[in-house]
Amino acid sequence: MSAEKLSISLESDLVASVRAAASEQGVSVSTWLADAAQALIRQRRLREALDTLASEEGELDPTEIDRLIAGARRTSRVVSGAEGAA
């Protein structure tokens, strides 16, 4: 996988928090931010999937939602670029 350089601007306090979190995990800021972005993408896709399921099957029971989320966490991965195109 190739990497692309990205320039972003963040509030100073947030930069300090990101640097501290990356340091605590022993990873670079780039790796920490990439992991955070992937987690948000997974959350969004899971929410979309749960919303679709609820619209097809009706309101979901909280126990069923917990079971579906646990299963998704075990098997999810973020796919982007041409591989992820539908």
N, CA, C and O atoms as a DFTB+ gen file, in Angstrom:
344 C
 N C O
     1  1       0.845      -1.163       0.000
     2  2       0.000       0.000       0.000
     3  2       0.896       1.233       0.000
     4  3       1.855       1.315       0.768
     5  1       0.578       2.182      -0.860
     6  2       1.359       3.406      -0.894
     7  2       0.766       4.432       0.064
     8  3      -0.431       4.421       0.354
     9  1       1.616       5.299       0.537
    10  2       1.178       6.347       1.457
    11  2       1.140       7.665       0.710
    12  3       1.934       7.902      -0.200
    13  1       0.222       8.507       1.098
    14  2       0.102       9.840       0.517
    15  2       0.258      10.853       1.632
    16  3      -0.340      10.715       2.699
    17  1       1.057      11.861       1.382
    18  2       1.276      12.908       2.377
    19  2       0.050      13.818       2.422
    20  3      -0.511      14.172       1.385
    21  1      -0.352      14.186       3.622
    22  2      -1.533      15.007       3.832
    23  2      -1.189      16.100       4.828
    24  3      -0.578      15.832       5.863
    25  1      -1.569      17.303       4.527
    26  2      -1.344      18.420       5.443
    27  2      -2.678      18.784       6.084
    28  3      -3.658      19.032       5.383
    29  1      -2.717      18.818       7.413
    30  2      -3.947      19.157       8.125
    31  2      -3.654      20.222       9.177
    32  3      -2.508      20.419       9.582
    33  1      -4.696      20.889       9.604
    34  2      -4.573      21.874      10.681
    35  2      -5.478      21.444      11.830
    36  3      -6.638      21.089      11.621
    37  1      -4.934      21.479      13.045
    38  2      -5.673      21.104      14.240
    39  2      -5.439      22.151      15.318
    40  3      -4.411      22.829      15.326
    41  1      -6.391      22.278      16.220
    42  2      -6.222      23.156      17.380
    43  2      -4.991      22.684      18.173
    44  3      -4.707      21.488      18.229
    45  1      -4.276      23.619      18.776
    46  2      -3.048      23.302      19.514
    47  2      -3.280      22.270      20.613
    48  3      -2.473      21.358      20.794
    49  1      -4.393      22.417      21.353
    50  2      -4.684      21.464      22.430
    51  2      -4.897      20.057      21.876
    52  3      -4.462      19.074      22.475
    53  1      -5.568      19.968      20.730
    54  2      -5.804      18.664      20.116
    55  2      -4.493      18.051      19.636
    56  3      -4.279      16.849      19.787
    57  1      -3.622      18.864      19.065
    58  2      -2.304      18.375      18.625
    59  2      -1.553      17.777      19.813
    60  3      -0.972      16.697      19.703
    61  1      -1.563      18.465      20.928
    62  2      -0.865      17.968      22.123
    63  2      -1.463      16.648      22.583
    64  3      -0.730      15.736      22.966
    65  1      -2.789      16.537      22.549
    66  2      -3.447      15.296      22.959
    67  2      -3.128      14.153      22.005
    68  3      -2.901      13.023      22.439
    69  1      -3.111      14.442      20.711
    70  2      -2.796      13.408      19.714
    71  2      -1.356      12.940      19.891
    72  3      -1.083      11.740      19.880
    73  1      -0.446      13.876      20.051
    74  2       0.962      13.493      20.240
    75  2       1.139      12.643      21.498
    76  3       1.870      11.653      21.490
    77  1       0.465      13.037      22.574
    78  2       0.560      12.270      23.820
    79  2      -0.015      10.865      23.646
    80  3       0.580       9.887      24.101
    81  1      -1.161      10.766      22.994
    82  2      -1.785       9.453      22.779
    83  2      -0.909       8.560      21.907
    84  3      -0.762       7.370      22.185
    85  1      -0.325       9.133      20.853
    86  2       0.554       8.360      19.975
    87  2       1.782       7.878      20.740
    88  3       2.209       6.731      20.601
    89  1       2.337       8.768      21.544
    90  2       3.505       8.404      22.348
    91  2       3.180       7.288      23.333
    92  3       3.959       6.349      23.496
    93  1       2.028       7.395      23.986
    94  2       1.609       6.367      24.945
    95  2       1.468       4.999      24.273
    96  3       1.748       3.966      24.882
    97  1       1.030       5.005      23.013
    98  2       0.853       3.745      22.286
    99  2       2.123       3.321      21.561
   100  3       2.174       2.233      20.988
   101  1       3.142       4.164      21.579
   102  2       4.404       3.819      20.940
   103  2       4.328       3.804      19.417
   104  3       5.016       3.024      18.760
   105  1       3.480       4.678      18.860
   106  2       3.346       4.760      17.402
   107  2       3.554       6.203      16.957
   108  3       3.539       7.123      17.774
   109  1       3.745       6.388      15.676
   110  2       3.885       7.738      15.137
   111  2       2.533       8.439      15.148
   112  3       1.485       7.798      15.225
   113  1       2.574       9.765      15.070
   114  2       1.341      10.545      14.978
   115  2       0.571      10.129      13.730
   116  3      -0.654      10.013      13.771
   117  1       1.269       9.903      12.626
   118  2       0.606       9.476      11.387
   119  2      -0.134       8.158      11.582
   120  3      -1.278       8.014      11.151
   121  1       0.512       7.206      12.226
   122  2      -0.129       5.907      12.474
   123  2      -1.321       6.068      13.395
   124  3      -2.373       5.471      13.164
   125  1      -1.166       6.875      14.444
   126  2      -2.267       7.084      15.386
   127  2      -3.465       7.722      14.694
   128  3      -4.600       7.288      14.892
   129  1      -3.219       8.754      13.881
   130  2      -4.304       9.418      13.171
   131  2      -4.953       8.485      12.145
   132  3      -6.173       8.499      11.983
   133  1      -4.151       7.679      11.457
   134  2      -4.705       6.724      10.489
   135  2      -5.586       5.703      11.202
   136  3      -6.666       5.368      10.714
   137  1      -5.134       5.208      12.346
   138  2      -5.939       4.253      13.120
   139  2      -7.251       4.889      13.582
   140  3      -8.306       4.256      13.533
   141  1      -7.178       6.153      14.033
   142  2      -8.377       6.861      14.481
   143  2      -9.347       7.055      13.316
   144  3     -10.554       6.875      13.474
   145  1      -8.825       7.416      12.163
   146  2      -9.672       7.613      10.986
   147  2     -10.333       6.290      10.584
   148  3     -11.521       6.262      10.262
   149  1      -9.575       5.209      10.603
   150  2     -10.150       3.904      10.263
   151  2     -11.238       3.503      11.243
   152  3     -12.254       2.938      10.841
   153  1     -11.040       3.785      12.520
   154  2     -12.057       3.460      13.524
   155  2     -13.344       4.240      13.259
   156  3     -14.437       3.686      13.381
   157  1     -13.228       5.506      12.902
   158  2     -14.414       6.311      12.604
   159  2     -15.127       5.816      11.349
   160  3     -16.356       5.807      11.287
   161  1     -14.355       5.410      10.359
   162  2     -14.959       4.860       9.139
   163  2     -15.706       3.574       9.459
   164  3     -16.819       3.373       8.974
   165  1     -15.110       2.693      10.273
   166  2     -15.792       1.455      10.671
   167  2     -17.078       1.763      11.430
   168  3     -18.107       1.129      11.193
   169  1     -17.024       2.745      12.353
   170  2     -18.224       3.120      13.109
   171  2     -19.326       3.602      12.179
   172  3     -20.482       3.202      12.321
   173  1     -18.973       4.457      11.231
   174  2     -19.962       4.992      10.287
   175  2     -20.577       3.866       9.456
   176  3     -21.794       3.816       9.277
   177  1     -19.741       2.970       8.953
   178  2     -20.258       1.864       8.139
   179  2     -21.114       0.918       8.960
   180  3     -22.110       0.395       8.460
   181  1     -20.744       0.692      10.202
   182  2     -21.552      -0.159      11.075
   183  2     -22.897       0.497      11.337
   184  3     -23.930      -0.170      11.281
   185  1     -22.902       1.801      11.623
   186  2     -24.158       2.518      11.851
   187  2     -25.042       2.440      10.610
   188  3     -26.247       2.220      10.729
   189  1     -24.462       2.616       9.420
   190  2     -25.228       2.523       8.174
   191  2     -25.812       1.122       8.003
   192  3     -26.964       0.974       7.594
   193  1     -25.020       0.097       8.314
   194  2     -25.495      -1.278       8.189
   195  2     -26.626      -1.561       9.175
   196  3     -27.614      -2.205       8.823
   197  1     -26.479      -1.076      10.416
   198  2     -27.527      -1.275      11.409
   199  2     -28.802      -0.526      11.021
   200  3     -29.906      -1.036      11.213
   201  1     -28.652       0.673      10.481
   202  2     -29.827       1.435      10.033
   203  2     -30.538       0.715       8.888
   204  3     -31.767       0.658       8.856
   205  1     -29.769       0.170       7.954
   206  2     -30.350      -0.579       6.834
   207  2     -31.079      -1.816       7.349
   208  3     -32.203      -2.099       6.933
   209  1     -30.442      -2.545       8.247
   210  2     -31.058      -3.744       8.809
   211  2     -32.348      -3.390       9.537
   212  3     -33.355      -4.083       9.391
   213  1     -32.321      -2.327      10.313
   214  2     -33.519      -1.907      11.056
   215  2     -34.638      -1.504      10.103
   216  3     -35.809      -1.771      10.376
   217  1     -34.292      -0.864       8.985
   218  2     -35.338      -0.465       8.028
   219  2     -35.936      -1.679       7.320
   220  3     -37.093      -1.646       6.903
   221  1     -35.155      -2.743       7.183
   222  2     -35.641      -3.963       6.521
   223  2     -36.357      -4.905       7.492
   224  3     -37.330      -5.562       7.123
   225  1     -35.872      -4.964       8.725
   226  2     -36.358      -5.952       9.689
   227  2     -37.204      -5.339      10.808
   228  3     -37.825      -6.070      11.578
   229  1     -37.234      -4.027      10.905
   230  2     -37.910      -3.378      12.018
   231  2     -36.903      -3.041      13.103
   232  3     -35.733      -3.415      13.019
   233  1     -37.372      -2.327      14.129
   234  2     -36.494      -1.908      15.222
   235  2     -35.754      -3.111      15.791
   236  3     -36.317      -4.192      15.962
   237  1     -34.471      -2.889      16.078
   238  2     -33.629      -3.957      16.600
   239  2     -33.627      -3.927      18.129
   240  3     -33.597      -2.862      18.746
   241  1     -33.660      -5.093      18.710
   242  2     -33.566      -5.274      20.153
   243  2     -32.137      -4.901      20.591
   244  3     -31.184      -5.233      19.886
   245  1     -31.967      -4.226      21.726
   246  2     -30.615      -3.845      22.179
   247  2     -29.655      -5.035      22.287
   248  3     -28.463      -4.895      22.013
   249  1     -30.166      -6.195      22.683
   250  2     -29.323      -7.392      22.765
   251  2     -28.843      -7.799      21.382
   252  3     -27.688      -8.190      21.209
   253  1     -29.727      -7.708      20.401
   254  2     -29.366      -8.041      19.023
   255  2     -28.351      -7.042      18.478
   256  3     -27.423      -7.430      17.769
   257  1     -28.513      -5.774      18.797
   258  2     -27.552      -4.756      18.361
   259  2     -26.180      -5.065      18.949
   260  3     -25.176      -5.016      18.238
   261  1     -26.128      -5.383      20.241
   262  2     -24.852      -5.728      20.887
   263  2     -24.200      -6.928      20.211
   264  3     -22.988      -6.941      19.998
   265  1     -25.004      -7.938      19.873
   266  2     -24.475      -9.138      19.219
   267  2     -23.920      -8.795      17.833
   268  3     -22.846      -9.267      17.461
   269  1     -24.644      -7.981      17.075
   270  2     -24.199      -7.591      15.742
   271  2     -22.926      -6.746      15.799
   272  3     -22.022      -6.922      14.983
   273  1     -22.859      -5.828      16.768
   274  2     -21.664      -4.994      16.913
   275  2     -20.458      -5.852      17.283
   276  3     -19.374      -5.669      16.729
   277  1     -20.636      -6.780      18.209
   278  2     -19.530      -7.653      18.610
   279  2     -19.030      -8.464      17.422
   280  3     -17.823      -8.623      17.241
   281  1     -19.942      -8.970      16.620
   282  2     -19.552      -9.730      15.429
   283  2     -18.822      -8.863      14.425
   284  3     -17.830      -9.292      13.836
   285  1     -19.304      -7.647      14.227
   286  2     -18.661      -6.728      13.287
   287  2     -17.260      -6.362      13.757
   288  3     -16.344      -6.253      12.942
   289  1     -17.084      -6.174      15.048
   290  2     -15.757      -5.827      15.573
   291  2     -14.765      -6.963      15.358
   292  3     -13.581      -6.722      15.125
   293  1     -15.245      -8.192      15.436
   294  2     -14.350      -9.337      15.239
   295  2     -13.910      -9.472      13.791
   296  3     -12.812      -9.961      13.523
   297  1     -14.740      -9.052      12.865
   298  2     -14.471      -9.350      11.459
   299  2     -14.265      -8.135      10.570
   300  3     -13.979      -8.297       9.384
   301  1     -14.403      -6.908      11.106
   302  2     -14.359      -5.730      10.236
   303  2     -12.948      -5.373       9.815
   304  3     -11.968      -5.637      10.513
   305  1     -12.889      -4.766       8.652
   306  2     -11.667      -4.158       8.156
   307  2     -12.082      -3.034       7.233
   308  3     -13.152      -3.074       6.626
   309  1     -11.223      -2.025       7.133
   310  2     -11.530      -0.889       6.260
   311  2     -10.940      -1.174       4.896
   312  3      -9.764      -1.517       4.777
   313  1     -11.755      -1.031       3.875
   314  2     -11.311      -1.218       2.497
   315  2     -11.506       0.111       1.799
   316  3     -12.591       0.692       1.847
   317  1     -10.460       0.593       1.151
   318  2     -10.566       1.879       0.461
   319  2      -9.983       1.765      -0.931
   320  3      -9.417       0.737      -1.304
   321  1     -10.127       2.820      -1.683
   322  2      -9.583       2.847      -3.033
   323  2     -10.347       1.938      -3.957
   324  3     -11.519       1.647      -3.716
   325  1      -9.696       1.479      -5.023
   326  2     -10.350       0.646      -6.043
   327  2     -10.888      -0.649      -5.454
   328  3     -11.942      -1.131      -5.871
   329  1     -10.168      -1.219      -4.480
   330  2     -10.611      -2.470      -3.862
   331  2     -11.949      -2.296      -3.169
   332  3     -12.765      -3.217      -3.156
   333  1     -12.187      -1.117      -2.587
   334  2     -13.396      -0.869      -1.837
   335  2     -14.545      -0.367      -2.687
   336  3     -15.654      -0.202      -2.177
   337  1     -14.316      -0.121      -3.963
   338  2     -15.375       0.407      -4.830
   339  2     -16.447      -0.632      -5.054
   340  3     -16.150      -1.803      -5.288
   341  1     -17.711      -0.200      -4.983
   342  2     -18.817      -1.130      -5.183
   343  2     -19.285      -1.097      -6.607
   344  3     -20.215      -1.818      -6.968
